[in-house]
Amino acid sequence: MFKQIAFTLTLALTAVTASADEGELIEYLQEELSDIREHVEARDAAPVEGGYFKNDRSDYQSDIDAVLDKALRLVVPKTFDTWAEQIRDIDSAVTEAETERAELFLQRMRASTSEGVSMVGKILGREHQRGSLEDIDQKLAELDAALAQLGEDRELAAMEFAREMRNLHSVDLTSAQAKAILYSVNGGLMVESTVVLRALGVVERQLSDVMREDIGSDARRTYIGVASATRLIHARLLQRHLAAYDGDWLPRLEEMRAEAEALLSRTRRDAEKASHGNVRQTYENNMVIQARILDVIDRYEAMLERRRGLTSDALELARERGDAAVNTLITLETAASLSSVISEATSQYDDVMSVNLPELEQLDPEEFEEMLDISRRLGS
């Protein structure tokens, strides 16, 4: 198990995790622009609810989302997934080693000194009699060394994640910040938002530079269309993130709270029924720990709710900007033969095309340690 972890970590260190460049995204959006425009116009003209043989707005929106999701796959980095998977594998190996270590301590309590190695044991290369004190102590020493190595591997994974974020995506993180993001259940979304919006910002700046040149009205409409599509990509990104909060993490966190509250209530009832003081004290000690668990869950939920609120607000604004951008595009299509109108409309387009980069929300060291188990459960 531990050799496998080391091998996969080596592979990850040499993996290329860069996403597609912005030029590939622009090329893809140019190819899909007419379909996006047709789907948007059809969606806006369709009824809210269709029928057996008639599409409704959600049908056309699904077509639009499919195009936008493919665009996102071009720019969404694999960096977070690569290193988060390494962290999960390392943690799994740590759990396995600690479980084996605990079992060996129990075996050691009833083990005896080695009386020598049998012929079969010698053939198998054993130094001590199997199950003896010496044999168990040797295994414990090997496990301690393996656990120390896994701890170093965990630190290395966080450092390499930070290095790739800096080199591939121009995002600076300390090793502690990198570890907090890797363990945060919404860490992938934070990285995705930052990297994707940086890519969209680069695309829009490139398009803005091109449109300052003396280009024809057809080319100008095309570039405006691509810029409009980046607005839709931004909104789609936020929509997917909001769905993760509402459909997955917050409901699962509520389930964890319900379990913790039920346990606390049961412990309180058992404490009231206990007739011996030392037994009652045990229950009271457990209730302190259980209340602490609920407090951590509450603070974790507050963190997710805060991020969810920011995502919801950003989505509302992104949708407004997307609608305005697409409306501008359709206006330009309608006035395709009037170059003066096109020039006037595009000159004010920068007011709509402004990307705001979200800050990476990070856990401080104390929060990180307390919320670690919750992140693991939600992320499993």
C-alpha positions in Angstrom: 0.0 0.0 0.0 2.7 2.5 1.0 4.9 1.7 -2.1 1.8 2.3 -4.2 1.3 5.7 -2.6 4.9 6.6 -3.2 4.6 5.5 -6.9 1.4 7.5 -7.6 3.0 10.5 -5.9 6.0 10.3 -8.2 3.6 10.1 -11.2 1.8 13.2 -10.0 5.0 15.1 -9.6 5.8 14.6 -13.3 2.2 15.0 -14.6 1.3 17.8 -16.9 -1.8 19.4 -15.6 -2.0 22.6 -17.5 -5.4 23.4 -19.1 -5.9 24.5 -22.7 -4.6 27.9 -23.7 -6.9 30.8 -24.3 -6.4 30.6 -28.1 -8.1 27.2 -28.1 -11.1 28.5 -26.2 -11.5 31.5 -28.6 -11.3 29.1 -31.5 -13.9 26.8 -30.0 -16.3 29.7 -29.2 -16.0 31.0 -32.8 -17.0 27.6 -34.1 -20.0 27.3 -31.7 -21.1 31.0 -31.9 -23.9 30.6 -34.4 -25.3 27.6 -32.5 -25.2 29.5 -29.2 -27.0 32.4 -30.8 -29.7 30.2 -32.3 -30.2 28.4 -29.0 -30.5 31.6 -27.1 -33.0 33.1 -29.5 -35.0 29.8 -29.6 -35.0 29.6 -25.8 -36.3 33.2 -25.4 -39.1 32.5 -27.9 -40.0 29.1 -26.4 -42.8 28.6 -23.9 -41.9 28.0 -20.3 -43.5 24.6 -20.5 -43.6 22.6 -23.7 -45.3 19.4 -24.7 -44.7 16.0 -26.1 -43.7 17.4 -29.4 -42.6 20.9 -28.5 -39.4 22.0 -26.8 -39.6 24.4 -23.8 -37.1 26.9 -22.5 -35.3 24.3 -20.4 -34.7 22.1 -23.4 -32.9 24.9 -25.3 -31.1 25.9 -22.1 -29.8 22.4 -21.8 -28.3 22.7 -25.3 -26.7 26.0 -24.3 -25.3 24.4 -21.1 -23.8 21.5 -23.0 -21.8 23.9 -25.2 -20.7 26.0 -22.2 -19.7 22.9 -20.2 -17.5 21.8 -23.1 -15.9 25.2 -23.1 -15.3 25.0 -19.4 -13.6 21.6 -19.8 -11.1 23.4 -22.0 -10.0 25.8 -19.3 -10.8 24.1 -16.0 -7.5 22.9 -14.6 -6.8 19.4 -13.4 -4.3 20.8 -10.9 -6.7 20.6 -7.9 -8.1 17.2 -8.7 -4.6 15.7 -9.2 -3.3 16.8 -5.8 -6.5 16.4 -3.9 -6.5 12.7 -5.0 -3.0 12.3 -3.8 -4.0 13.8 -0.4 -6.9 11.4 -0.2 -4.7 8.4 -1.0 -2.1 9.5 1.6 -4.8 9.9 4.2 -6.2 6.5 3.4 -2.8 4.9 3.8 -2.3 6.7 7.1 -5.6 5.4 8.4 -4.7 1.9 7.3 -1.3 2.1 9.0 -2.7 3.5 12.3 -5.3 0.7 12.4 -2.6 -1.9 11.9 -0.5 -0.2 14.5 -3.3 -0.3 17.1 -3.9 -4.1 16.4 -0.2 -4.8 16.8 -0.2 -3.1 20.2 -3.0 -5.4 21.3 -1.1 -8.4 20.0 2.0 -7.2 21.8 0.3 -7.3 25.2 0.0 -11.1 25.0 3.1 -11.9 22.9 6.1 -13.7 24.2 9.8 -13.5 23.5 11.0 -15.2 20.3 12.3 -18.8 20.8 14.1 -18.8 17.4 13.1 -18.9 13.8 11.9 -22.1 12.2 13.3 -23.5 9.0 10.4 -22.2 7.1 10.8 -18.8 8.7 14.5 -18.7 7.7 13.6 -19.6 4.1 11.1 -16.7 4.1 13.8 -14.4 5.5 12.2 -13.7 8.9 14.5 -12.4 11.6 12.2 -13.3 14.5 9.6 -15.9 15.3 6.2 -14.8 13.8 4.0 -13.1 16.4 6.8 -12.8 19.0 7.6 -9.5 20.8 10.6 -9.0 18.6 8.6 -9.6 15.4 5.8 -7.2 16.6 8.4 -4.5 17.6 10.0 -4.7 14.2 6.6 -4.3 12.5 5.8 -1.3 14.7 9.1 0.3 13.8 8.4 -0.2 10.1 4.9 1.3 10.5 6.3 4.3 12.4 8.8 4.9 9.6 6.0 4.6 7.0 3.8 7.0 8.9 6.6 9.5 9.1 7.1 9.2 5.3 3.4 9.6 4.6 3.5 12.8 6.7 6.4 14.1 4.5 4.5 13.0 1.4 1.5 15.0 2.5 3.6 18.2 2.9 5.2 17.5 -0.4 1.8 17.2 -2.1 0.7 20.6 -0.7 4.0 22.2 -1.8 3.7 20.8 -5.3 0.1 21.9 -5.6 1.2 25.4 -4.5 4.0 25.3 -7.1 1.7 24.3 -9.9 -0.8 27.0 -9.0 2.0 29.5 -9.2 3.7 28.3 -12.3 0.6 27.3 -14.3 -2.0 29.7 -13.1 -0.1 32.6 -11.5 -1.8 32.1 -8.1 0.5 32.4 -5.1 -0.2 30.2 -2.1 1.8 29.3 0.9 2.1 25.6 1.8 -0.3 26.0 4.7 -2.9 27.8 2.4 -2.4 25.1 -0.2 -3.1 22.3 2.3 -6.2 24.2 3.6 -7.6 24.5 0.1 -6.9 20.8 -0.7 -8.8 19.8 2.4 -11.6 22.3 2.0 -14.7 20.6 0.5 -15.2 23.6 -1.7 -11.5 24.0 -2.4 -11.9 22.7 -6.0 -14.5 25.4 -6.7 -12.3 28.1 -5.3 -9.5 27.1 -7.6 -11.8 26.6 -10.5 -13.3 30.0 -10.1 -10.0 31.8 -9.9 -8.3 30.0 -12.7 -11.3 30.0 -15.1 -12.0 33.7 -14.6 -8.3 34.5 -15.1 -8.5 32.7 -18.4 -11.7 34.5 -19.4 -10.1 37.8 -18.4 -7.2 37.0 -20.7 -9.6 36.1 -23.6 -11.6 39.3 -23.1 -8.4 41.5 -23.0 -7.2 39.9 -26.2 -10.5 40.5 -27.9 -10.5 44.1 -26.7 -7.1 44.6 -28.2 -8.2 43.2 -31.5 -11.3 45.4 -31.7 -9.2 48.5 -31.2 -7.6 47.7 -34.6 -9.1 48.7 -37.9 -11.1 45.5 -38.6 -14.3 44.9 -40.6 -17.8 44.8 -39.2 -18.1 41.0 -39.7 -14.9 40.3 -37.7 -16.0 42.8 -35.1 -19.4 41.0 -34.7 -17.6 37.7 -34.4 -15.3 38.9 -31.6 -18.2 40.6 -29.8 -20.0 37.2 -30.0 -17.0 35.4 -28.5 -16.8 37.9 -25.7 -20.5 37.5 -25.1 -20.0 33.7 -24.8 -17.4 34.3 -22.1 -20.2 36.0 -20.1 -22.3 32.9 -20.5 -19.5 30.7 -19.5 -19.0 32.7 -16.3 -22.7 32.4 -15.4 -22.6 28.7 -16.1 -19.6 28.2 -13.9 -21.3 29.9 -11.0 -24.5 28.0 -11.7 -22.7 24.7 -11.3 -21.0 25.9 -8.1 -24.3 27.0 -6.6 -25.8 23.6 -7.4 -22.9 21.9 -5.5 -23.7 24.0 -2.4 -27.5 23.5 -2.6 -27.7 20.0 -3.9 -24.8 18.3 -2.1 -22.7 19.9 0.6 -25.2 21.9 2.6 -27.8 19.0 2.7 -25.1 16.5 3.7 -23.9 18.8 6.4 -27.4 19.1 7.7 -27.5 15.3 7.9 -24.3 15.3 9.9 -25.9 17.9 12.3 -29.0 15.8 12.7 -26.8 12.7 13.6 -24.8 14.8 16.1 -27.9 16.3 17.7 -29.5 12.9 18.0 -26.4 11.5 19.7 -26.3 14.4 22.1 -30.0 14.0 23.0 -29.5 10.3 23.6 -26.4 10.9 25.7 -28.3 13.5 27.8 -31.1 11.0 28.5 -28.7 8.3 29.4 -26.8 10.7 31.8 -30.1 11.5 33.5 -30.8 7.8 34.1 -27.3 7.0 35.3 -27.3 6.1 39.1 -23.6 6.2 39.7 -21.6 9.4 39.7 -18.7 8.1 37.8 -20.9 6.8 35.0 -22.8 10.1 34.9 -19.5 12.0 34.7 -18.5 9.9 31.7 -21.7 10.9 29.9 -21.2 14.5 30.8 -17.6 14.4 29.4 -19.0 12.9 26.2 -21.6 15.6 26.0 -18.9 18.3 26.1 -17.2 16.6 23.1 -20.5 16.2 21.2 -21.4 19.9 21.8 -18.0 20.8 20.4 -18.7 18.7 17.3 -21.9 20.6 16.8 -20.1 23.9 17.2 -17.6 22.9 14.5 -20.4 21.8 12.2 -22.1 25.2 12.8 -19.0 27.1 11.9 -18.3 25.0 8.9 -21.9 25.6 7.7 -21.4 29.3 8.2 -18.3 29.2 6.0 -20.2 27.3 3.3 -23.2 29.6 3.6 -21.0 32.6 3.3 -19.4 31.3 0.1 -22.8 30.2 -1.2 -24.1 33.7 -0.7 -21.2 35.2 -2.6 -21.7 32.7 -5.4 -25.4 33.4 -5.6 -24.8 37.2 -5.8 -22.1 36.7 -8.4 -24.4 34.5 -10.4 -27.2 37.1 -10.5 -24.8 39.7 -11.7 -23.2 37.3 -14.3 -26.6 36.5 -15.7 -27.5 40.1 -16.0 -24.2 40.8 -17.8 -24.6 37.7 -20.0 -28.1 38.8 -21.0 -26.9 42.3 -21.8 -23.9 40.9 -23.8 -26.1 38.5 -25.8 -28.6 41.3 -26.4 -25.8 43.5 -27.8 -24.8 40.6 -30.1 -28.3 40.1 -31.4 -28.6 43.9 -31.9 -25.4 43.9 -34.0 -26.8 41.0 -36.0 -29.9 42.9 -36.7 -28.0 46.0 -37.7 -25.3 44.1 -39.6 -25.4 46.4 -42.6 -25.0 49.6 -40.6 -21.3 49.9 -39.8 -21.7 53.2 -37.9 -24.2 51.6 -35.6 -21.9 48.6 -35.0 -19.0 51.0 -34.2 -21.2 52.9 -31.7 -22.5 49.8 -30.0 -19.1 48.2 -29.6 -17.4 51.3 -28.3 -19.4 51.0 -25.1 -19.1 47.3 -24.8 -16.3 47.4 -22.2 -18.9 48.5 -19.6 -20.4 45.0 -19.7 -17.2 43.0 -20.2 -15.5 43.3 -16.8 -14.5 40.2 -14.9 -14.1 40.4 -11.1 -11.8 37.7 -9.7 -12.9 36.1 -6.5 -10.6 35.9 -3.5 -9.5 32.4 -2.4 -11.2 31.9 0.9 -8.8 30.1 3.2 -9.1 28.4 6.6 -6.8 29.6 9.3 -4.7 26.8 11.0 -7.1 26.3 13.9 -10.2 26.1 11.7 -8.3 23.8 9.4 -7.6 21.2 12.1 -11.1 21.3 13.6 -12.9 21.1 10.3 -10.6 18.5 8.7 -12.8 15.5 9.5 -15.9 17.3 8.2 -14.1 18.1 4.9 -13.1 14.4 4.6 -16.6 13.2 5.2 -18.2 15.7 2.8 -15.6 15.1 0.2 -15.8 11.3 0.2 
